[in-house]
Amino acid sequence: MKEKEYFSSRWGLIIATLGIAVGTGNIWRFSRVVAQNGGGSFLIPWMLFLFFWSIPLIISEFGIGKFTKMGPLGSVAKLAGKNFAWIGAYIVFVSTAIMFYYSVVTGWCLKYFIAAVDGTLFQTQNYFNYWTNFSSGFTPVWYHLIAISISGFVVYKGVKNGIEKASKVLVISLIVILLLLLVRAVLLPNAIDGLKYFFTPDTKYLFDFKVWLSALTQNAWDTGAGWGLILTYAIYVKKKEDVPLNASLIGFGNNSVSLIAGIIIFSTVFSLSTVDAMSKITESGPANTGLTFIYLPMLFSKFSQNMDVNIFFASIFFLALFFAAVSSLISLVELTTRTFIDFGMSRKKAVLIVWIMAFLLGIPSALNSDLFTNQDWVWGVGLILSGAGIAFAVIRFGVDKFRTEIINAEGSDIKIGKWYNFVIKYLIPFQAVVLLIWWLVSSASWDPEWWNPFHTANAGTCLFQWGIVIGIFILLNRFFVKLTFRENSE
């Protein structure tokens, strides 16, 4: 089925793809990882890996989507050969599995925004108990339903009238809110201490390989590079769109939002914390709940002596968090929907199936924090394989051919040099292998039974679930090819 929808302009495309990249991870995970890895020291490798991982993969995804006009499954089969359709199916599955529980996170953000607006968030003295009472009940399921329904409706409306219009509202509003919070945060007493910590490098951390690996991981996750999401949006770009320019704008735009969020968090924490700031900001838990849903509400309750002011700033913070979450959730829904469209379904039918599937399969994560943590771990780490899969498709097609004929084709004013060949062919695969080994081996440090596939977060559960999915997809490879290329047979 040939897709005839397009983004109306480069502006619409950039805003929509920024909506993919800018998610909740920019606002809460980024600050936590910075705090765990030496503050300003972390920013140096983090920026370097923007060029060594994220931008090359974003360029690749843009080029693939623009060239093939198909979702990840069809795109990989078209570029790498139809025997490798299972790799594209894996990329689709990882993002779809993330969609199931990310909708739950989006619902959490909506709940806290509502609780901040009506003031109930500040009627408690114990924010840990408030979070526990909410997350352990059935209420998260209803918020999960609202979140996936909003996203499904946007995707149902199509690319131009749904995704593009919604992204303009969500992303622009998000940036305005963050800038407003930025101004307030840097004017807080002692905010300068937070800024010093955030921007001052400590050389001893620059020689710690764990800091570099954490920086690579953060850049791999928070830009959306290698997820297949940018590839999916690139299906709807016009022939003359500049691939390198768009990719660079997305990468730098994403990192800019992370820096703004970091300034807000660190300025606020160092200004208002009456306890050890670092011990609090580095707390994790499911979806980094330690910082976001427990500690930050406590900080906002002390933002000023005027409770109305506190309610206002807490409300717009959680509204920004919700906007960031839902803009990313929309792209996850679109990726899965696009796969069904490639199978020959209409958009309306595909969205309905994805909406039902996402709601039902997201319920377990909404009700069980251990299962949520397990899925976040398995498919979060599994994204590294997705990035490697994108690079593999380009390598199979021919990196230099891909660069000269697709990336540097008509419409690209900026021409990409041969450095791209080296990064995609050697550096991306090397980084993927190192990251996978590090994450899986490090899991043994917190779980002696690292091989046990039924533990929450270890190497065993990753290898077990990845193995099942990949094995099934290899067996179904011919079926995927037949279904996807029914109307596009070559």
C-alpha angles and dihedrals in degrees: 000000000000115000113222099178121110138179107259096232145352088262091057091047094050093047092049094047090046085057087060095050099039106071140139090287090069091057106039111010094047094056092046093050091047090053091049093050109049105283112247092018089068093057094067099061089034090061093043092055089054084073098035098048119001106046095043090051093045089051089050093050092048091050094046095049094044092048103042100032087211137107122261095279095053093036095056091045091050095048104034099029132271092272087071099053087112089069090057089047089053091052089051092047095051093053090043092051089050089050090060095061098026087065086059091053090049088054091052090055091050091049092052092047090055091044090051093048095051092041097239090119089068097045091084131078093199115058093179091060090045091055093043094050091050099043096044095055134070095262095092089064091062092048089047088054092051092048096049091043092054091048093045092051092052092050090045089059090059136237104301100031097034118024097029097045094044092047092053090055096041101042098041091046090048092053093046091051093048091050090051091050089046093058092048094045097052090050093057118109112273092005086135089072090060092047091050091052092046097050105028114093121219107209095213090067092052089067094050110100090204090064090054093047091049090050091051091047093050092049091046091053107036100048094053090233113157095014094106090238097108088044088057094050090046088065087075099051122109122249096257097052114129106240100193094045094049092047092051093048091053094048095048093040091054094049091047090057090049090053092049090049090048092053090050095048098044095043090051097044096047092044101047106025115114091181133051102307095201095052089056102040092051095053113116131179125149108345089352091291092165093074103027109039101025112027102032095054087053090052093048089053086063097041091111142339089261111082092200089060090049091050091050096052094042089050096052091044093055090041088056089048091051092048090050091049098046094047089056092042090055090058091050091052091047093052093055091042091051090054090057090046088055087053088061103265126134116251092247094053092043093052092049091053092047092048093052092043094047094049096048097042092044093057095081091056090046091055103036122049093193091056089046090053091047094053092044089052098043099046096031089060089037089066088075088066089048091057090048089050092056090051091047092055091053092046092051091049090048119268097225092044090050091049097048101036102034111020096037093038128120112319097031110114090174111065118209116225132217092277085084090062092056095045096049097039100044116001100051094049091046092050091047092053093046093048094049093049092047096050095044096043093045089056087070089066092066098030120044088190090060090154095058108109093199097062120103102246122004142103093273097060091047095050091044096051095039090049094052093048096045092044093052092046093051089053090048095045096109091046091053091049093048092048097045099042097040091111095023101049114158 
